[in-house]
Structures are given as C-alpha cells and as structure tokens.
Amino acid sequence: MSETGPRVKRDDDEQERLNRQLLELLNELRVALPGVQVLFAFLLAVPFQNRFSEASSFERHVYLFTLLTSAAATACLISPTGYHRLLFQRGDRPLIIQHGTRMLIAGLGFLALAMTSAVFLVTEFLFSTTTAVVVAAGAASLFFWLWFGAALARRAREG
C-alpha cells in the first residue's frame, strides 16, 4: 500500500486539527493577558501611593497575596509562549497544546484569586471587613461560575 493513500489524509486532518487547537489557545491567551498585565502593573504602583502607609498589617498581607497571585497568573499565562518557542520545531504540538491548556486554566485560577483579593482589599479599605467579605465572595462566585463552573456543569451533564 502506498504512503499517499488514507494515512496521509489522516495525518493532514490531524495536523489541521492541531493547528486549529493551537490558534484557539493563542487567541484565548490574547484575551486573558492584557487584564492580568494591567492588574499586575497597578499592584506594582500601589505601595508608592501616599495612603498605602495607612494600610493595616492585615491589608498589607492581603496586598502581598494579591500581588503574588497576580504574578503567578502572569507567569502561567505567558509560559505557553516560551514553551512553544522552545519546542515547536520538534513536532510535538499535542504536548505544547496540552501544556498551554493547563497553564491557561491555572492562570485563570490565579487571576480569579488576584482579582477577588483586589476587590476584597479595596472594599475592606473603604468600608468594612464584613462588607469586603460579602463583596469578595460575590466576585469569587462570579469568576468561578463564568470561567469554570458553567463549562464544568455542562461537561458533567453531558458525561
């Protein structure tokens, strides 16, 4: 049997599918990256503001958590770029896509934590801890449902 038959067609179809998956992953990363970069830049500037000296020890710890989760989100969301660049010529697209998908999901998780704690920090600084807990819980619920929950619920329903 010739190598130009059905096997070559199947390989072409597989390559097209992998190319499409990689492009979809890159487009998803392009959506998430600007948000995390803006948040991270904002957080880097916060300690240099005059009112930051008024922050309590608790607020400073929340700020540190927010900064670190924002940095982790940035690292996760940018990591597929380096991973791809170092491995793309080895013909291992499935592994690149798998790694990129994991890093995108982890990055979104860290971004949800960073945004929730930023909402908590601002609300706690302006109002009260009780108000901050309620508002942050609402924000966390919204992020979880929109970014993960709805899709996970559909996957569970469809088996």
N, C-alpha and C positions, 0 to 999 in steps of 0.2 A: 504494500500500500504506500502511496506517495505522501510526502510531508505537506503537500499543498492542498490536501483534502479537508475534511471536517475538523481535524485537530488544529490546523492553522486558524480556521474561522473561530473556533472556541477560544484560542489564545488571543485573537484580536478582540473578541467580545469581552473577555476578562480584562484586557488592557484598557478598553474603553470604560468599563465599569470602574476600574481602579482610578483612572484619570478623573472621571466624574466625581467619585468619592473624595479624592484629594482636593479638587476645586471647591466642592461644597464645604469641606473642612476649612480651607483657607478663607473662604467668604465668611464663614461663621466666626473665625478668629478676627477678621477685619471689623466685625460688628462689636465684639467684646473689648478689643484692645483700647480704643480711644477712651472709653468710660473708665477703665482701670487706670489708664495713664493720667487722666485728669484728676481722679481721686488721689492717686499717689502724689502727684505734684502739689495738690492742695495740702495734703497732710504734711509734706516736707516743709511747707511755709508756716504752718500753724504755730510751732514753738517760737517763732520770731515775731509774733504779734504781741502787742503790749498786754492784752488781757490774759494771755496764757499764764502769766505769773500768778494770776488769781485762781488758777485751777487747783483743786484739791489733789491729794495723793491718789485717791481713787480715780479721779478724772484723768490724771496723768497715766495711770496703769491702763485705763480703757483706751486712752490715746495710743499708747505703745502697742496694745493688742491690735488696734485698728491699723496702725502703720505697718505692723508685721504681716497681718493678713492681706493687706493691700500689696505689699512687696511679694508675698507668696503668690498671689493671683497674677501679678505681673510676670513673675518668673515662669509660672505654669503656662500662661497664655503666649509667651514669647518662645518657650522651649521648642515647640514643634518646628519653628523656623530653623534653628541650629541643627536639630536632629535631622531634618530633611536635607539641609545643605550638606551635611557630612555623609549621609548615606544614600542620597538619591541616585547616584551613578552605579550603585551595587545591585540595582534591580529588585529591591526589597520593598516595593510600595505597600504591600499589605501590612508589614511591620511598622512602616512610617505612619500609615493611616491609623493603625491601632494605637500607637503611642500618642499621636496627635489628638485622637479622640479622648483618650484617658486624661491627657493634660488639659484639654478644653473643659472637660467635666470637673476636674479638680480645680482649675482656675475659676470656673463659675462658682463653685462651692466657697472658695476663699473670698471671691468678690462679694458674694452674698453676706458672708460673715463681716467683711470690712465695711460694707455699706450699712448693714444693720448696726454695727457698733458705732459707726459715724453718726447715724441717726440717733442712737442712744446718747452718745456724748453731747451732741448739740442740744438735744431735748433736756437732758439732765442739767446741763449748764444753764439753760434759760428758764426751766420750770422746776421740776422736782424729780426725784428718783422714781416715784410711783408713776408719774406721767411718762417718764422716759421708758420704763419697763413696758408699759402698755403700748406706746407708740412703736418701740423697737420690736415687740412681739408681733405687732401687726405687720411691720415691714418685713420681718423674717418670714412670716407666713406667706406674704405676697410673693417674695422672692422664691421661696421653696415651691409654692404651687405653680407659678408661671414658668419657672426654669426647670423644674424636675417633676413635681407632683402630678401635673396633668398628663405628661407623657408616661410616667410610671404607672398611673392608674389605667391608661389606655392599654399599655403593654400587659398589665395584669388581667384586664378584661378579655383581651384577645388571646391570652395564653401564651 
